[in-house]
Amino acid sequence: MTAVGQDSPLRRSRGLDRAFEILDFFRVQRRPMRPNEIAAHIGAPRSSVYELVNLLLKHGALEYRGDEGQVFLGRKLYFLYNAYAEQFDPMGECESSLARITETTRETSQFCMLDGNKYTVALMKEGIRPFRISSNVGEALPIPWTASGRLLVSHMTDQEILDFIPGEDFKLPNGEWLSPETFIQQAREASIAGYFTFDSIVDSFTHCFAVPVYQKDKKCMATLCLVAPKDDGLRNKQEYLRCLMDVASELTQRIKFV
């Protein structure tokens, strides 16, 4: 029997998983940190984190920032993104769609997707208001907190939804719990209606709109969203929905998500 040695496939697999965990940790934290801080936050052995940080530094996926040993995401990731964007043409189409929505409504528009079992804003076009009323691009949020979340899981069975969304994610920012049954019912209704809107759970003064963008198998793979002050959103609900649905329909026709 072969022992699990230093260079075993299992060890390499675990190391790769941990390396991606470190990169994703920086995506969420958005600030440089020292390796020992990273280890403490992700609950990993310091020796393993130091080893992986050095490897990621060697390959340019991380870079030193500051003079106290802090590291952060490196320029190699930017070059990888550029290569990705050249092949993933729909991102350019999405940007033009957001520009059209914001130009028409004057509100903040977003292109939203799933990131694992979380929701994230992939692209955003700010509205004309002097204050920001939306989450950051790349910020991971619990799916039940979002209008888009109802649509992004609507292709799943009830049990698949329950297995996919962590139970603690049904706890809302105000400390109340959203019933999974209520969430699933809202997802079913959103799928039939072709949209979902509600007063934001994340803050108390915005109204959120989400409509689906479909891939070839008619599964909702992304959403186009609008975030507006509550009063304006309710007053212009039909106009905003019509704009979002028209642009989403055209975007679905133009792009080719597999």
C-alpha positions as CSV (number, residue, x, y, z in Angstrom):
1,M,0.0,0.0,0.0
2,T,1.3,3.4,-1.0
3,A,1.4,6.0,1.9
4,V,0.0,9.4,1.4
5,G,3.3,11.2,0.9
6,Q,4.5,14.7,0.3
7,D,3.7,14.6,-3.4
8,S,0.6,12.5,-3.4
9,P,-2.4,13.4,-5.6
10,L,-4.5,13.8,-2.4
11,R,-2.1,16.3,-0.9
12,R,-1.8,18.3,-4.2
13,S,-5.6,18.4,-4.5
14,R,-6.0,19.7,-0.9
15,G,-3.3,22.2,-1.6
16,L,-5.1,23.4,-4.7
17,D,-8.3,23.7,-2.8
18,R,-6.6,25.8,-0.1
19,A,-4.9,28.0,-2.6
20,F,-8.2,28.9,-4.2
21,E,-9.6,29.5,-0.7
22,I,-6.8,32.0,-0.1
23,L,-7.5,33.8,-3.4
24,D,-11.2,33.9,-2.7
25,F,-10.6,35.1,0.8
26,F,-8.8,38.2,-0.6
27,R,-11.7,38.8,-3.1
28,V,-14.0,39.1,-0.1
29,Q,-11.7,41.0,2.3
30,R,-10.4,43.4,-0.4
31,R,-7.3,44.4,1.6
32,P,-3.7,43.2,2.0
33,M,-3.0,40.9,5.0
34,R,-0.1,39.0,6.4
35,P,0.0,35.2,6.0
36,N,-0.6,34.6,9.8
37,E,-3.7,36.7,9.6
38,I,-5.0,34.7,6.6
39,A,-4.4,31.5,8.5
40,A,-6.3,32.8,11.5
41,H,-9.3,33.9,9.4
42,I,-9.7,30.8,7.3
43,G,-8.8,28.4,10.1
44,A,-5.8,26.8,8.3
45,P,-2.4,25.7,9.7
46,R,0.0,28.6,9.5
47,S,2.7,26.4,7.9
48,S,0.4,25.4,5.1
49,V,-0.7,29.0,4.5
50,Y,2.9,30.3,4.4
51,E,3.9,27.5,2.0
52,L,1.0,28.3,-0.4
53,V,1.4,32.1,-0.1
54,N,5.0,31.7,-1.2
55,L,4.0,29.5,-4.1
56,L,1.3,32.0,-5.2
57,L,3.9,34.9,-4.8
58,K,6.3,32.9,-7.1
59,H,3.7,32.6,-9.8
60,G,2.4,36.2,-9.6
61,A,-1.1,35.3,-8.3
62,L,-0.2,37.2,-5.1
63,E,2.1,40.2,-4.6
64,Y,3.6,42.0,-1.6
65,R,1.9,45.1,-0.5
66,G,3.3,47.5,2.1
67,D,6.5,46.9,4.1
68,E,5.1,44.6,6.8
69,G,4.8,41.4,4.9
70,Q,1.2,41.9,3.7
71,V,0.2,40.3,0.4
72,F,-2.7,40.8,-1.9
73,L,-4.0,39.6,-5.3
74,G,-1.4,39.9,-8.0
75,R,-1.3,41.1,-11.6
76,K,-1.2,37.6,-13.0
77,L,-4.9,37.3,-12.2
78,Y,-5.5,40.5,-14.2
79,F,-3.8,38.9,-17.2
80,L,-5.8,35.7,-16.8
81,Y,-9.0,37.8,-16.6
82,N,-8.1,39.5,-19.9
83,A,-7.6,36.1,-21.6
84,Y,-11.0,35.0,-20.2
85,A,-12.7,38.2,-21.3
86,E,-11.4,37.7,-24.9
87,Q,-13.2,34.4,-25.1
88,F,-16.2,35.3,-23.0
89,D,-17.6,37.9,-25.3
90,P,-21.0,38.2,-23.4
91,M,-19.4,40.3,-20.7
92,G,-19.1,43.2,-23.3
93,E,-22.7,42.7,-24.3
94,C,-23.7,42.8,-20.6
95,E,-21.9,46.1,-20.1
96,S,-23.7,47.7,-23.0
97,S,-27.0,46.4,-21.6
98,L,-26.4,47.9,-18.2
99,A,-25.5,51.2,-19.8
100,R,-28.8,51.2,-21.7
101,I,-30.8,50.4,-18.5
102,T,-29.1,53.1,-16.5
103,E,-29.5,55.6,-19.3
104,T,-33.2,54.9,-19.5
105,T,-34.0,54.7,-15.8
106,R,-31.2,56.8,-14.3
107,E,-30.9,54.1,-11.6
108,T,-28.1,51.7,-10.7
109,S,-28.2,48.6,-12.8
110,Q,-26.4,45.3,-12.2
111,F,-25.5,42.0,-13.8
112,C,-25.7,39.3,-11.1
113,M,-24.7,35.6,-10.9
114,L,-24.2,32.8,-8.5
115,D,-20.7,32.3,-7.1
116,G,-20.8,28.8,-5.6
117,N,-23.8,28.9,-3.2
118,K,-23.7,32.7,-2.9
119,Y,-25.0,35.6,-4.9
120,T,-22.7,38.2,-6.4
121,V,-22.8,41.3,-8.5
122,A,-20.5,40.6,-11.6
123,L,-21.0,44.0,-13.3
124,M,-22.5,47.3,-12.3
125,K,-23.4,50.6,-13.8
126,E,-23.9,53.4,-11.2
127,G,-27.0,55.6,-11.5
128,I,-26.9,59.4,-11.3
129,R,-27.5,59.7,-7.5
130,P,-24.8,61.2,-5.4
131,F,-24.8,58.2,-3.0
132,R,-24.3,54.5,-3.6
133,I,-27.3,52.3,-3.0
134,S,-25.9,48.9,-4.0
135,S,-23.5,46.2,-3.0
136,N,-19.9,46.0,-4.3
137,V,-19.0,44.1,-7.4
138,G,-17.7,40.7,-6.3
139,E,-19.2,40.8,-2.8
140,A,-20.7,37.5,-1.9
141,L,-24.2,37.6,-0.2
142,P,-26.6,34.9,0.9
143,I,-29.0,34.0,-1.9
144,P,-32.2,34.5,0.2
145,W,-31.2,38.1,0.8
146,T,-31.5,39.1,-2.8
147,A,-34.2,39.5,-5.5
148,S,-32.0,37.7,-8.0
149,G,-31.6,34.7,-5.7
150,R,-35.2,33.6,-6.3
151,L,-34.6,33.4,-10.1
152,L,-31.1,32.0,-10.0
153,V,-32.3,28.8,-8.2
154,S,-35.7,28.6,-9.8
155,H,-34.6,25.6,-12.0
156,M,-33.9,23.5,-9.0
157,T,-36.2,21.2,-7.2
158,D,-37.4,22.1,-3.7
159,Q,-34.9,19.6,-2.2
160,E,-32.1,20.8,-4.4
161,I,-32.7,24.3,-3.2
162,L,-32.6,23.2,0.5
163,D,-29.4,21.2,-0.1
164,F,-27.8,24.1,-2.0
165,I,-28.4,27.1,0.3
166,P,-26.8,26.9,3.7
167,G,-29.4,26.8,6.5
168,E,-27.8,29.8,8.2
169,D,-28.3,31.9,5.1
170,F,-32.0,32.1,5.7
171,K,-31.2,34.4,8.7
172,L,-31.8,37.9,7.5
173,P,-29.6,41.0,8.3
174,N,-32.2,42.1,10.9
175,G,-31.9,38.9,12.8
176,E,-35.2,37.5,11.6
177,W,-35.5,34.1,9.8
178,L,-37.0,33.7,6.3
179,S,-38.9,30.4,6.1
180,P,-37.3,28.2,3.4
181,E,-40.8,27.3,2.3
182,T,-41.6,30.9,1.8
183,F,-38.4,31.4,-0.2
184,I,-39.1,28.4,-2.4
185,Q,-42.7,29.6,-3.1
186,Q,-41.3,33.0,-4.1
187,A,-38.8,31.3,-6.4
188,R,-41.7,29.4,-8.1
189,E,-43.8,32.6,-8.5
190,A,-40.8,34.5,-9.8
191,S,-40.1,31.8,-12.4
192,I,-43.7,32.0,-13.7
193,A,-43.9,35.8,-13.6
194,G,-40.4,36.3,-15.2
195,Y,-39.3,38.7,-12.6
196,F,-39.0,39.4,-8.8
197,T,-39.1,42.7,-6.9
198,F,-39.1,43.5,-3.3
199,D,-38.0,46.1,-0.7
200,S,-34.3,45.4,-0.1
201,I,-33.5,43.1,2.8
202,V,-30.0,44.4,2.9
203,D,-31.0,48.0,3.5
204,S,-34.2,49.8,4.4
205,F,-34.5,52.5,1.7
206,T,-34.2,50.7,-1.6
207,H,-36.4,48.6,-3.9
208,C,-34.8,45.9,-6.0
209,F,-35.9,44.5,-9.4
210,A,-34.5,41.3,-11.0
211,V,-35.3,39.7,-14.3
212,P,-33.7,36.5,-15.8
213,V,-31.1,36.1,-18.5
214,Y,-31.3,32.5,-19.8
215,Q,-28.8,30.1,-21.2
216,K,-29.5,27.7,-24.0
217,D,-31.4,25.2,-21.9
218,K,-33.7,28.0,-20.6
219,K,-32.1,27.9,-17.2
220,C,-31.6,31.3,-15.5
221,M,-27.8,31.7,-15.5
222,A,-27.8,35.4,-14.5
223,T,-30.0,38.3,-13.8
224,L,-30.3,42.0,-14.8
225,C,-31.2,44.0,-11.8
226,L,-32.1,47.6,-10.9
227,V,-31.7,49.2,-7.4
228,A,-33.7,52.3,-6.8
229,P,-34.8,54.4,-3.8
230,K,-37.9,52.7,-2.4
231,D,-40.4,55.5,-3.3
232,D,-39.1,55.9,-6.9
233,G,-39.0,52.2,-7.4
234,L,-42.6,51.7,-6.4
235,R,-43.8,54.7,-8.4
236,N,-42.0,53.6,-11.5
237,K,-42.4,49.9,-11.1
238,Q,-44.0,49.0,-14.4
239,E,-41.7,51.3,-16.4
240,Y,-38.6,49.9,-14.7
241,L,-39.7,46.3,-15.2
242,R,-40.6,46.8,-18.8
243,C,-37.1,48.3,-19.4
244,L,-35.4,45.4,-17.6
245,M,-37.4,42.7,-19.3
246,D,-36.9,44.2,-22.8
247,V,-33.1,44.5,-22.3
248,A,-32.9,41.0,-20.8
249,S,-34.8,39.4,-23.6
250,E,-32.5,41.1,-26.2
251,L,-29.4,40.1,-24.2
252,T,-30.5,36.4,-24.0
253,Q,-30.9,36.5,-27.8
254,R,-27.5,38.1,-28.5
255,I,-25.3,36.0,-26.2
256,K,-24.6,32.3,-26.2
257,F,-24.2,31.0,-22.7
258,V,-23.7,27.3,-22.8
